[in-house]
Amino acid sequence: MAVIGVLGAGAWGTALAQMLASDGRDVLLWAREPEVVEQVNSGHRNELFLPSAELAPTIRATGDLSDLGSIDILLAVTPAQHLGAVLTSLPSQPRDLVLCSKGIEASSGQMMNEVAAEASPDSAIAILSGPTFAHEVAAGLPTAVTLACSGGEEQWARLSPEIARPQFRPYYSDDVVGAEIGGAVKNVLAIACGVVDGLNLGQNARAALIARGYAEMQRFGDALGAQRETLAGLCGLGDLVLTCSSTSSRNFSLGKALGEGQSAEALMADRRTVAEGAHTAPVLLKLAQQHEIAMPIVEAVNELLSGSNAQSVVSGLLSRPLRAE
């Protein structure tokens, strides 16, 4: 079995490495932090980002991107805002590059597949997205995801046997745009659902927000050419339901803290792990306005992240004119 590479040793990257190594596969994990490289190699742990997992001995960590230069299959799990820089520093060669980060690049407004295509032009791009909490994947609990392949069924036939495991089941799609939109938009909506929880507004309000947020996701997807079936699947609705329902979601936890009255500035400054929705929200709103797409929940999240009072923002949403669903 050939070595698989994983770029990024945060919780999700480490969990994916653990999943890939579950059948004895050799996995090379790139970490930015020297202490993570040391912990993985000497103690088979990542105490910084995924302390709950005892890692397989076939996972080896490195801090040198050139070590991954000759690997044919790479899973890119770096934070969305750093993906382009990491890929630009990686030696270029024809390979399958599976993007596992969810977001929109704030500086350019580009989706991750567009960023990767520019930074790694020799790569065949795929998107892995779906309802996934890192600690559950690392523990070997059953998980299903979308694997959207820009190279169609030929790339799927090449990649799926390398990624699938008994407890990790990918489903095929050729809708790269839809898979990306689902993952990016749900992060922003999860912040809103966390606010509902932080304000103790109840389960009815959260269910309504998920449904109306999903409508915003579909409107945005329609405008950018996504397939509605994709957004109704694992990487859209499935991921939305998961991350809007649990403090295991970094974005939900951020929103909950905002709802409880903590300041966005302090929360963002104090976080080692990244709540991607906070970076995605402003650029998502800008794109929505450019395409004349109504996304009032996304607009409300931006107000919160800019320092507005959570209760007043929610009151503004509830006072919108009545209309057909």
Secondary structure, DSSP 8 states (H G I E B T S, - for coil): ---EEEE--SHHHHHHHHHHGGGT--EEEE-S-HHHHHHHHHHS-BTTTBTT----TTEEEES-GGGGTT-SEEEE-S-GGGHHHHHHHS---SEEEEE----B-TTT--BHHHHHHHH-TTEEEEEEESS--HHHHHTT--EEEEEEETTHHHHHHHHHHHH-BTTEEEEEE--HHHHHHHHHHHHHHHHHHHHHHHTT--HHHHHHHHHHHHHHHHHHHHHHT--HHHHTSIIIIIHHHHHTS-TTSHHHHHHHHHHTT--HHHHHHT-SS--HHHHHHHHHHHHHHHTT---HHHHHHHHHHTT--HHHHHHHHHTS-----
